[in-house]
């Protein structure tokens, strides 16, 4: 293994234990403030630590990282527009709702279909896809190539009462799910996901609160 590979940011899992983040240099806490990064950090994923986002050993009280049934189905749905097609996989969605916040005229659960690419510009679509933390959204422009895009946030961002948003960091395993990308993904920190180590939105359904 080369020095470059050793230094490359990566996140690994400990069996029935925390996420081990190595080489992460930029992290934003749930309060929006920068987190002092260490070369190796143990991040809580059982949802019980009193020192979130860091592990305090609470997982030893019965946490299991066994997968269950994901909250959403693993299927890639295409929403075709005149200039671009948006793809969406429900299993990958963490319900961060960045799409509705940025472009509610195109992404609105009250509409049928809930994604309507022609109600805005391709530039708006690109911004929304870049902001989607989970990779559940991608789009295909005039060049025909599906694109996930990334935005200029920290390598790890802790969502308040939600998962870890990760980009530019090697994942614990190759993400499953049709249309997923290893360039950005969301990791469960409530302990409830049926798609561990990835988030499936269960924190929202359960009303989970991180408290710290």
BAKEMAR-942904 format. One line per field, with one value per residue (C-alpha): x, y, z; residue number from 1; residue in three letters. Coordinates in steps of 0.5 Angstrom, whole numbers. Layout:
BEGIN
xx = (X,...) .
yy = (Y,...) .
zz = (Z,...) .
num = (NUM,...) .
residuo = (ALA,...) .
***
This chain:
BEGIN
xx = (0,3,3,-2,-7,-5,-7,-13,-19,-23,-29,-29,-34,-32,-37,-43,-39,-37,-35,-27,-26,-18,-15,-21,-19,-25,-31,-37,-41,-49,-48,-45,-39,-32,-30,-23,-21,-16,-12,-17,-24,-29,-36,-42,-47,-51,-55,-53,-47,-47,-41,-44,-41,-36,-37,-37,-37,-45,-45,-43,-50,-53,-52,-52,-50,-54,-58,-66,-71,-69,-75,-75,-75,-68,-71,-68,-74,-73,-77,-76,-76,-75,-67,-66,-68,-67,-66,-68,-67,-72,-68,-62,-66,-64,-70,-65,-70,-65,-68,-75,-71,-67,-72,-79,-82,-79,-78,-85,-88,-95,-94,-95,-90,-86,-80,-82,-75,-79,-81,-74,-67,-62,-57,-62,-63,-55,-55,-60,-57,-50,-54,-57,-52,-54,-53,-61,-61,-57,-59,-58,-56,-56,-49,-53,-48,-51,-48,-49,-45,-42,-42,-36,-38,-34,-32,-36,-42,-46,-54,-58,-62,-60,-54,-47,-46,-40,-36,-29,-28,-28,-34,-34,-36,-38,-45,-51,-57,-58,-55,-51,-44,-38,-37,-42,-47,-50,-48,-53,-52,-58,-57,-64,-63,-65,-59,-53,-48,-52,-58,-65,-69,-71,-69,-74,-80,-78,-77,-70,-66,-59,-59,-52) .
yy = (0,7,13,16,11,11,18,18,20,14,11,4,1,-3,-9,-7,-1,6,9,10,16,17,22,27,34,38,36,41,39,39,47,49,50,47,41,40,34,28,23,18,19,14,17,15,11,7,14,14,17,23,26,26,26,22,15,14,7,7,2,-4,-4,-8,-4,-9,-7,-12,-10,-10,-8,-1,4,6,1,0,3,8,12,17,24,26,33,37,38,34,27,27,20,18,12,12,7,12,18,21,26,32,36,40,39,42,48,50,49,47,49,43,38,38,32,35,35,29,27,30,32,36,38,43,48,50,51,46,50,50,42,42,46,41,35,38,39,32,29,22,21,19,24,25,28,27,33,34,30,24,22,21,26,27,33,35,42,45,43,39,32,30,34,33,34,36,30,26,23,24,27,25,27,26,20,13,9,3,-1,0,3,-1,1,3,9,10,14,13,20,22,18,19,14,13,16,14,6,5,5,-2,0,0,3,8,12,10,16,12,18,22,17,15,23,21,27,27,32,34) .
zz = (0,-2,3,-2,-1,7,7,3,7,9,13,16,21,27,28,32,34,31,24,24,20,18,14,14,14,14,18,20,27,27,30,23,26,24,28,30,26,29,24,27,29,32,30,34,30,35,37,44,45,50,46,39,34,37,40,48,48,49,43,48,51,45,39,33,26,22,16,16,11,8,9,1,-5,-9,-16,-20,-23,-29,-29,-36,-38,-45,-43,-38,-34,-27,-23,-16,-12,-6,-2,-2,0,7,7,8,3,0,-7,-4,0,-7,-12,-9,-16,-19,-13,-9,-6,-7,-14,-19,-21,-15,-20,-26,-29,-34,-29,-28,-32,-33,-28,-22,-23,-23,-16,-13,-15,-12,-6,-5,0,-1,-8,-9,-14,-21,-27,-35,-39,-46,-46,-44,-38,-31,-26,-19,-18,-11,-7,-4,3,8,7,13,15,21,20,26,28,22,19,17,10,7,0,-3,3,1,4,9,3,-4,-4,-6,-9,-17,-19,-12,-12,-8,-9,-4,1,8,14,19,26,29,29,26,19,15,10,15,15,10,12,9,13,19,23,20,21,28,30,33,36,37,43,42) .
num = (1,2,3,4,5,6,7,8,9,10,11,12,13,14,15,16,17,18,19,20,21,22,23,24,25,26,27,28,29,30,31,32,33,34,35,36,37,38,39,40,41,42,43,44,45,46,47,48,49,50,51,52,53,54,55,56,57,58,59,60,61,62,63,64,65,66,67,68,69,70,71,72,73,74,75,76,77,78,79,80,81,82,83,84,85,86,87,88,89,90,91,92,93,94,95,96,97,98,99,100,101,102,103,104,105,106,107,108,109,110,111,112,113,114,115,116,117,118,119,120,121,122,123,124,125,126,127,128,129,130,131,132,133,134,135,136,137,138,139,140,141,142,143,144,145,146,147,148,149,150,151,152,153,154,155,156,157,158,159,160,161,162,163,164,165,166,167,168,169,170,171,172,173,174,175,176,177,178,179,180,181,182,183,184,185,186,187,188,189,190,191,192,193,194,195,196,197,198,199,200,201,202,203,204,205,206,207,208,209,210,211,212) .
residuo = (UNK,UNK,UNK,UNK,UNK,UNK,UNK,UNK,UNK,UNK,UNK,UNK,UNK,UNK,UNK,UNK,UNK,UNK,UNK,UNK,UNK,UNK,UNK,UNK,UNK,UNK,UNK,UNK,UNK,UNK,UNK,UNK,UNK,UNK,UNK,UNK,UNK,UNK,UNK,UNK,UNK,UNK,UNK,UNK,UNK,UNK,UNK,UNK,UNK,UNK,UNK,UNK,UNK,UNK,UNK,UNK,UNK,UNK,UNK,UNK,UNK,UNK,UNK,UNK,UNK,UNK,UNK,UNK,UNK,UNK,UNK,UNK,UNK,UNK,UNK,UNK,UNK,UNK,UNK,UNK,UNK,UNK,UNK,UNK,UNK,UNK,UNK,UNK,UNK,UNK,UNK,UNK,UNK,UNK,UNK,UNK,UNK,UNK,UNK,UNK,UNK,UNK,UNK,UNK,UNK,UNK,UNK,UNK,UNK,UNK,UNK,UNK,UNK,UNK,UNK,UNK,UNK,UNK,UNK,UNK,UNK,UNK,UNK,UNK,UNK,UNK,UNK,UNK,UNK,UNK,UNK,UNK,UNK,UNK,UNK,UNK,UNK,UNK,UNK,UNK,UNK,UNK,UNK,UNK,UNK,UNK,UNK,UNK,UNK,UNK,UNK,UNK,UNK,UNK,UNK,UNK,UNK,UNK,UNK,UNK,UNK,UNK,UNK,UNK,UNK,UNK,UNK,UNK,UNK,UNK,UNK,UNK,UNK,UNK,UNK,UNK,UNK,UNK,UNK,UNK,UNK,UNK,UNK,UNK,UNK,UNK,UNK,UNK,UNK,UNK,UNK,UNK,UNK,UNK,UNK,UNK,UNK,UNK,UNK,UNK,UNK,UNK,UNK,UNK,UNK,UNK,UNK,UNK,UNK,UNK,UNK,UNK) .
***
